[in-house]
Amino acid sequence: MGDYQVTLFVSPWNKTGCDEARDYLESKGIQYAEKNTQDHGARGELIKKTGGLDTPTLIANGHTVVGFLPNKWNHLLSEEPLELT
């Protein structure tokens, strides 16, 4: 996996999806910063980046993926990331 700064936005309203996202990143040995949308600053940052509050949201390598989508996350976090559409 690539060496990127990875941020994971989570919320208590999607516990299952956020837990899956954490488990995925941890199983790949990827270090990440976690931001909870219950925090006003994190909430504002996520709205500014995505226009909404959907979680989990992964931001890495200059790209944002809303939702736990392992196939897209694999490409995004690979050594040579593909452009996401």
N, C-alpha and C positions, 0 to 999 in steps of 0.2 A: 504494500500500500504506500501511497505517496506520503511525503512529509509536508502536510498542510496544517494550517490553523483551522481547527474544526469547532464549530459552535452548534450545540443542540438546544433548540427551544422546546420546552416541555410545559405541560399544564396538568393539574389534578383532574381535569375534566376528561382527559383521554388517557387514563392510567395505563390501560393495556397497551395501546400503541406506543406510548412513551417508554414503558418498560421494555417492549420489544426492541425499540430503537437503542436504548442503553445497552441491552444484552448483545445486540449486533455489534456495536462499536467496541464493547469490552471483549467480545469473542475474537475480534480482529486485532486486538491490542492497540487500538487507536485512542490516543489521548484527546480529550475534548473538554471544552468549557460548556457547562450546562447553565442555561438561563431559564428561570421559571417565570411564566407570564403572570403569576400573581404579584411579581415585583413590577411596580409602575414603570421603571426604566426599561426593563426587558420587554414589557408589553408594548411600550411606545416604539422601541427599536424594531420589534417584529412587525408591527403595523406599518412602520415606515418602509421596511424592506419588502413586505409581501402584500400589504394592503388588507391584511386580516390577522386573525389570531389562531389559525389552524396549527395544531401540533400533532405529532412532532414535526419540526422543521429543522432541516440540516443545512448549514451553510459551510461550504468548504471550497477551496480552490476558485474563489470568485463566483461560485454558482450557488443557487438556492434550490432545494428540493423540499416541497411541502408534502408531508405525509411520509409514512414509513414504506418506502418503495425500494426493497433490497437490490433489485437489478440496477436501478439508476444509481443507488448509493455505491454499488460495486464499481461502476464505471467512473463515477465522480472521484472515488478514493483510490483508484488504481494508479500505477506508476505513470502511465500516459493516459490521462483522462480524456474521454471522448466528449465532444460538444453535446450538450443536452438540449433537446428540443421540447 
